[in-house]
Structures are given as C-alpha cells and as structure tokens.
C-alpha cells in the first residue's frame, strides 16, 4: 500500500515538474532578446535600396544601400552602425 502511494506521489510530482518546465520554456521564448540585423545589398546608382523591416533589434548594421521599409516601426536597443561606403536613408 505504501509503495502504491509513493508511486502515485512520484507520478504527480513528475507531472507538476514537467508542466512547470514547459511553462518556463514558453515564457523564456516569449521574452527572448531580439537579434541583430545586417542590411546588405542595394545599388545607389540605380536607386535600388534594400529595406529594413519593422522589428526590435539589439543592433542594426548597414553595410549596403539601405532604407526603412514604408510604414515600418523599428526599435534599436543598442547601436545603429553605418559602415564606411554604405548608405542609410531614413
């Protein structure tokens, strides 16, 4: 009888721990820190710009001929860097 009670208690505890771990993983992914973004490409001579899409970024590096996508909302938590020879039209 004691063995059966202990087995049920262990099974219940395991289920609670597993549920907690799944919940914690979901919260961690929902609050994960945004990534960095590098904009490359485009051609200034032809007026062909590569657009940076809406989003929240740790950093943005402009390494090409880039602009902000129409009606975009961009949040940069860290730095916006425009590399030598690159163009950024905001």
Chimera marker file (.cmm) of the C-alpha trace (Angstrom):
<marker_set name="trace">
<marker id="1" x="0.000" y="0.000" z="0.000" r="1" g="1" b="0" radius="0.5"/>
<marker id="2" x="2.803" y="2.421" z="0.880" r="1" g="1" b="0" radius="0.5"/>
<marker id="3" x="4.593" y="1.573" z="-2.353" r="1" g="1" b="0" radius="0.5"/>
<marker id="4" x="1.457" y="2.387" z="-4.374" r="1" g="1" b="0" radius="0.5"/>
<marker id="5" x="1.043" y="5.731" z="-2.561" r="1" g="1" b="0" radius="0.5"/>
<marker id="6" x="4.709" y="6.596" z="-3.144" r="1" g="1" b="0" radius="0.5"/>
<marker id="7" x="4.383" y="5.698" z="-6.834" r="1" g="1" b="0" radius="0.5"/>
<marker id="8" x="1.310" y="7.916" z="-7.226" r="1" g="1" b="0" radius="0.5"/>
<marker id="9" x="3.058" y="10.768" z="-5.388" r="1" g="1" b="0" radius="0.5"/>
<marker id="10" x="6.137" y="10.482" z="-7.625" r="1" g="1" b="0" radius="0.5"/>
<marker id="11" x="3.965" y="10.431" z="-10.766" r="1" g="1" b="0" radius="0.5"/>
<marker id="12" x="2.042" y="13.516" z="-9.622" r="1" g="1" b="0" radius="0.5"/>
<marker id="13" x="5.246" y="15.363" z="-8.742" r="1" g="1" b="0" radius="0.5"/>
<marker id="14" x="6.777" y="14.459" z="-12.112" r="1" g="1" b="0" radius="0.5"/>
<marker id="15" x="3.728" y="15.815" z="-13.921" r="1" g="1" b="0" radius="0.5"/>
<marker id="16" x="3.913" y="19.092" z="-11.979" r="1" g="1" b="0" radius="0.5"/>
<marker id="17" x="7.632" y="19.481" z="-12.709" r="1" g="1" b="0" radius="0.5"/>
<marker id="18" x="7.142" y="18.734" z="-16.419" r="1" g="1" b="0" radius="0.5"/>
<marker id="19" x="4.298" y="21.259" z="-16.639" r="1" g="1" b="0" radius="0.5"/>
<marker id="20" x="6.442" y="23.863" z="-14.907" r="1" g="1" b="0" radius="0.5"/>
<marker id="21" x="9.346" y="23.271" z="-17.267" r="1" g="1" b="0" radius="0.5"/>
<marker id="22" x="7.140" y="23.584" z="-20.334" r="1" g="1" b="0" radius="0.5"/>
<marker id="23" x="5.631" y="26.791" z="-18.944" r="1" g="1" b="0" radius="0.5"/>
<marker id="24" x="9.079" y="28.208" z="-18.162" r="1" g="1" b="0" radius="0.5"/>
<marker id="25" x="10.299" y="27.409" z="-21.678" r="1" g="1" b="0" radius="0.5"/>
<marker id="26" x="7.291" y="29.175" z="-23.186" r="1" g="1" b="0" radius="0.5"/>
<marker id="27" x="7.907" y="32.266" z="-21.073" r="1" g="1" b="0" radius="0.5"/>
<marker id="28" x="11.614" y="32.255" z="-21.930" r="1" g="1" b="0" radius="0.5"/>
<marker id="29" x="10.924" y="32.108" z="-25.662" r="1" g="1" b="0" radius="0.5"/>
<marker id="30" x="8.257" y="34.797" z="-25.451" r="1" g="1" b="0" radius="0.5"/>
<marker id="31" x="10.633" y="37.181" z="-23.690" r="1" g="1" b="0" radius="0.5"/>
<marker id="32" x="13.770" y="36.254" z="-25.612" r="1" g="1" b="0" radius="0.5"/>
<marker id="33" x="16.053" y="39.097" z="-26.543" r="1" g="1" b="0" radius="0.5"/>
<marker id="34" x="15.819" y="40.239" z="-30.168" r="1" g="1" b="0" radius="0.5"/>
<marker id="35" x="18.659" y="39.583" z="-32.563" r="1" g="1" b="0" radius="0.5"/>
<marker id="36" x="20.982" y="41.739" z="-34.575" r="1" g="1" b="0" radius="0.5"/>
<marker id="37" x="20.239" y="42.732" z="-38.150" r="1" g="1" b="0" radius="0.5"/>
<marker id="38" x="22.639" y="43.479" z="-41.003" r="1" g="1" b="0" radius="0.5"/>
<marker id="39" x="21.327" y="45.187" z="-44.113" r="1" g="1" b="0" radius="0.5"/>
<marker id="40" x="23.302" y="44.381" z="-47.272" r="1" g="1" b="0" radius="0.5"/>
<marker id="41" x="22.687" y="44.902" z="-50.952" r="1" g="1" b="0" radius="0.5"/>
<marker id="42" x="21.097" y="47.696" z="-52.892" r="1" g="1" b="0" radius="0.5"/>
<marker id="43" x="22.573" y="49.952" z="-55.545" r="1" g="1" b="0" radius="0.5"/>
<marker id="44" x="22.776" y="53.710" z="-55.101" r="1" g="1" b="0" radius="0.5"/>
<marker id="45" x="23.334" y="54.430" z="-58.813" r="1" g="1" b="0" radius="0.5"/>
<marker id="46" x="20.044" y="52.803" z="-59.794" r="1" g="1" b="0" radius="0.5"/>
<marker id="47" x="18.183" y="53.944" z="-56.673" r="1" g="1" b="0" radius="0.5"/>
<marker id="48" x="17.601" y="50.337" z="-55.627" r="1" g="1" b="0" radius="0.5"/>
<marker id="49" x="17.532" y="50.323" z="-51.813" r="1" g="1" b="0" radius="0.5"/>
<marker id="50" x="17.306" y="47.296" z="-49.543" r="1" g="1" b="0" radius="0.5"/>
<marker id="51" x="14.599" y="47.925" z="-46.937" r="1" g="1" b="0" radius="0.5"/>
<marker id="52" x="14.940" y="47.190" z="-43.235" r="1" g="1" b="0" radius="0.5"/>
<marker id="53" x="11.682" y="45.634" z="-41.982" r="1" g="1" b="0" radius="0.5"/>
<marker id="54" x="9.778" y="46.509" z="-38.819" r="1" g="1" b="0" radius="0.5"/>
<marker id="55" x="11.066" y="44.926" z="-35.662" r="1" g="1" b="0" radius="0.5"/>
<marker id="56" x="13.029" y="45.270" z="-32.472" r="1" g="1" b="0" radius="0.5"/>
<marker id="57" x="16.755" y="44.682" z="-32.823" r="1" g="1" b="0" radius="0.5"/>
<marker id="58" x="19.727" y="44.618" z="-30.481" r="1" g="1" b="0" radius="0.5"/>
<marker id="59" x="21.824" y="46.279" z="-33.189" r="1" g="1" b="0" radius="0.5"/>
<marker id="60" x="21.472" y="47.202" z="-36.835" r="1" g="1" b="0" radius="0.5"/>
<marker id="61" x="24.488" y="47.300" z="-39.132" r="1" g="1" b="0" radius="0.5"/>
<marker id="62" x="24.084" y="48.977" z="-42.505" r="1" g="1" b="0" radius="0.5"/>
<marker id="63" x="26.614" y="47.512" z="-44.922" r="1" g="1" b="0" radius="0.5"/>
<marker id="64" x="24.885" y="48.312" z="-48.213" r="1" g="1" b="0" radius="0.5"/>
<marker id="65" x="22.427" y="50.815" z="-49.657" r="1" g="1" b="0" radius="0.5"/>
<marker id="66" x="19.528" y="50.593" z="-47.234" r="1" g="1" b="0" radius="0.5"/>
<marker id="67" x="16.414" y="52.440" z="-46.155" r="1" g="1" b="0" radius="0.5"/>
<marker id="68" x="13.491" y="51.931" z="-43.809" r="1" g="1" b="0" radius="0.5"/>
<marker id="69" x="10.560" y="49.960" z="-45.198" r="1" g="1" b="0" radius="0.5"/>
<marker id="70" x="7.462" y="52.145" z="-45.755" r="1" g="1" b="0" radius="0.5"/>
<marker id="71" x="5.393" y="52.487" z="-42.550" r="1" g="1" b="0" radius="0.5"/>
<marker id="72" x="7.966" y="50.436" z="-40.637" r="1" g="1" b="0" radius="0.5"/>
<marker id="73" x="8.347" y="50.700" z="-36.891" r="1" g="1" b="0" radius="0.5"/>
<marker id="74" x="11.910" y="49.918" z="-35.896" r="1" g="1" b="0" radius="0.5"/>
<marker id="75" x="13.296" y="49.848" z="-32.366" r="1" g="1" b="0" radius="0.5"/>
<marker id="76" x="17.048" y="49.540" z="-31.824" r="1" g="1" b="0" radius="0.5"/>
<marker id="77" x="18.031" y="48.668" z="-28.270" r="1" g="1" b="0" radius="0.5"/>
<marker id="78" x="21.766" y="49.029" z="-28.862" r="1" g="1" b="0" radius="0.5"/>
<marker id="79" x="23.623" y="50.659" z="-31.745" r="1" g="1" b="0" radius="0.5"/>
<marker id="80" x="22.907" y="51.562" z="-35.341" r="1" g="1" b="0" radius="0.5"/>
<marker id="81" x="26.155" y="51.367" z="-37.306" r="1" g="1" b="0" radius="0.5"/>
<marker id="82" x="26.594" y="52.585" z="-40.885" r="1" g="1" b="0" radius="0.5"/>
<marker id="83" x="29.732" y="51.025" z="-42.331" r="1" g="1" b="0" radius="0.5"/>
<marker id="84" x="32.157" y="53.064" z="-44.497" r="1" g="1" b="0" radius="0.5"/>
<marker id="85" x="30.827" y="53.279" z="-48.061" r="1" g="1" b="0" radius="0.5"/>
<marker id="86" x="27.298" y="52.262" z="-47.005" r="1" g="1" b="0" radius="0.5"/>
<marker id="87" x="24.197" y="54.452" z="-47.349" r="1" g="1" b="0" radius="0.5"/>
<marker id="88" x="21.287" y="54.684" z="-44.923" r="1" g="1" b="0" radius="0.5"/>
<marker id="89" x="18.207" y="56.683" z="-45.950" r="1" g="1" b="0" radius="0.5"/>
<marker id="90" x="15.846" y="57.021" z="-43.006" r="1" g="1" b="0" radius="0.5"/>
<link id1="1" id2="2" r="1" g="1" b="0" radius="0.2"/>
<link id1="2" id2="3" r="1" g="1" b="0" radius="0.2"/>
<link id1="3" id2="4" r="1" g="1" b="0" radius="0.2"/>
<link id1="4" id2="5" r="1" g="1" b="0" radius="0.2"/>
<link id1="5" id2="6" r="1" g="1" b="0" radius="0.2"/>
<link id1="6" id2="7" r="1" g="1" b="0" radius="0.2"/>
<link id1="7" id2="8" r="1" g="1" b="0" radius="0.2"/>
<link id1="8" id2="9" r="1" g="1" b="0" radius="0.2"/>
<link id1="9" id2="10" r="1" g="1" b="0" radius="0.2"/>
<link id1="10" id2="11" r="1" g="1" b="0" radius="0.2"/>
<link id1="11" id2="12" r="1" g="1" b="0" radius="0.2"/>
<link id1="12" id2="13" r="1" g="1" b="0" radius="0.2"/>
<link id1="13" id2="14" r="1" g="1" b="0" radius="0.2"/>
<link id1="14" id2="15" r="1" g="1" b="0" radius="0.2"/>
<link id1="15" id2="16" r="1" g="1" b="0" radius="0.2"/>
<link id1="16" id2="17" r="1" g="1" b="0" radius="0.2"/>
<link id1="17" id2="18" r="1" g="1" b="0" radius="0.2"/>
<link id1="18" id2="19" r="1" g="1" b="0" radius="0.2"/>
<link id1="19" id2="20" r="1" g="1" b="0" radius="0.2"/>
<link id1="20" id2="21" r="1" g="1" b="0" radius="0.2"/>
<link id1="21" id2="22" r="1" g="1" b="0" radius="0.2"/>
<link id1="22" id2="23" r="1" g="1" b="0" radius="0.2"/>
<link id1="23" id2="24" r="1" g="1" b="0" radius="0.2"/>
<link id1="24" id2="25" r="1" g="1" b="0" radius="0.2"/>
<link id1="25" id2="26" r="1" g="1" b="0" radius="0.2"/>
<link id1="26" id2="27" r="1" g="1" b="0" radius="0.2"/>
<link id1="27" id2="28" r="1" g="1" b="0" radius="0.2"/>
<link id1="28" id2="29" r="1" g="1" b="0" radius="0.2"/>
<link id1="29" id2="30" r="1" g="1" b="0" radius="0.2"/>
<link id1="30" id2="31" r="1" g="1" b="0" radius="0.2"/>
<link id1="31" id2="32" r="1" g="1" b="0" radius="0.2"/>
<link id1="32" id2="33" r="1" g="1" b="0" radius="0.2"/>
<link id1="33" id2="34" r="1" g="1" b="0" radius="0.2"/>
<link id1="34" id2="35" r="1" g="1" b="0" radius="0.2"/>
<link id1="35" id2="36" r="1" g="1" b="0" radius="0.2"/>
<link id1="36" id2="37" r="1" g="1" b="0" radius="0.2"/>
<link id1="37" id2="38" r="1" g="1" b="0" radius="0.2"/>
<link id1="38" id2="39" r="1" g="1" b="0" radius="0.2"/>
<link id1="39" id2="40" r="1" g="1" b="0" radius="0.2"/>
<link id1="40" id2="41" r="1" g="1" b="0" radius="0.2"/>
<link id1="41" id2="42" r="1" g="1" b="0" radius="0.2"/>
<link id1="42" id2="43" r="1" g="1" b="0" radius="0.2"/>
<link id1="43" id2="44" r="1" g="1" b="0" radius="0.2"/>
<link id1="44" id2="45" r="1" g="1" b="0" radius="0.2"/>
<link id1="45" id2="46" r="1" g="1" b="0" radius="0.2"/>
<link id1="46" id2="47" r="1" g="1" b="0" radius="0.2"/>
<link id1="47" id2="48" r="1" g="1" b="0" radius="0.2"/>
<link id1="48" id2="49" r="1" g="1" b="0" radius="0.2"/>
<link id1="49" id2="50" r="1" g="1" b="0" radius="0.2"/>
<link id1="50" id2="51" r="1" g="1" b="0" radius="0.2"/>
<link id1="51" id2="52" r="1" g="1" b="0" radius="0.2"/>
<link id1="52" id2="53" r="1" g="1" b="0" radius="0.2"/>
<link id1="53" id2="54" r="1" g="1" b="0" radius="0.2"/>
<link id1="54" id2="55" r="1" g="1" b="0" radius="0.2"/>
<link id1="55" id2="56" r="1" g="1" b="0" radius="0.2"/>
<link id1="56" id2="57" r="1" g="1" b="0" radius="0.2"/>
<link id1="57" id2="58" r="1" g="1" b="0" radius="0.2"/>
<link id1="58" id2="59" r="1" g="1" b="0" radius="0.2"/>
<link id1="59" id2="60" r="1" g="1" b="0" radius="0.2"/>
<link id1="60" id2="61" r="1" g="1" b="0" radius="0.2"/>
<link id1="61" id2="62" r="1" g="1" b="0" radius="0.2"/>
<link id1="62" id2="63" r="1" g="1" b="0" radius="0.2"/>
<link id1="63" id2="64" r="1" g="1" b="0" radius="0.2"/>
<link id1="64" id2="65" r="1" g="1" b="0" radius="0.2"/>
<link id1="65" id2="66" r="1" g="1" b="0" radius="0.2"/>
<link id1="66" id2="67" r="1" g="1" b="0" radius="0.2"/>
<link id1="67" id2="68" r="1" g="1" b="0" radius="0.2"/>
<link id1="68" id2="69" r="1" g="1" b="0" radius="0.2"/>
<link id1="69" id2="70" r="1" g="1" b="0" radius="0.2"/>
<link id1="70" id2="71" r="1" g="1" b="0" radius="0.2"/>
<link id1="71" id2="72" r="1" g="1" b="0" radius="0.2"/>
<link id1="72" id2="73" r="1" g="1" b="0" radius="0.2"/>
<link id1="73" id2="74" r="1" g="1" b="0" radius="0.2"/>
<link id1="74" id2="75" r="1" g="1" b="0" radius="0.2"/>
<link id1="75" id2="76" r="1" g="1" b="0" radius="0.2"/>
<link id1="76" id2="77" r="1" g="1" b="0" radius="0.2"/>
<link id1="77" id2="78" r="1" g="1" b="0" radius="0.2"/>
<link id1="78" id2="79" r="1" g="1" b="0" radius="0.2"/>
<link id1="79" id2="80" r="1" g="1" b="0" radius="0.2"/>
<link id1="80" id2="81" r="1" g="1" b="0" radius="0.2"/>
<link id1="81" id2="82" r="1" g="1" b="0" radius="0.2"/>
<link id1="82" id2="83" r="1" g="1" b="0" radius="0.2"/>
<link id1="83" id2="84" r="1" g="1" b="0" radius="0.2"/>
<link id1="84" id2="85" r="1" g="1" b="0" radius="0.2"/>
<link id1="85" id2="86" r="1" g="1" b="0" radius="0.2"/>
<link id1="86" id2="87" r="1" g="1" b="0" radius="0.2"/>
<link id1="87" id2="88" r="1" g="1" b="0" radius="0.2"/>
<link id1="88" id2="89" r="1" g="1" b="0" radius="0.2"/>
<link id1="89" id2="90" r="1" g="1" b="0" radius="0.2"/>
</marker_set>
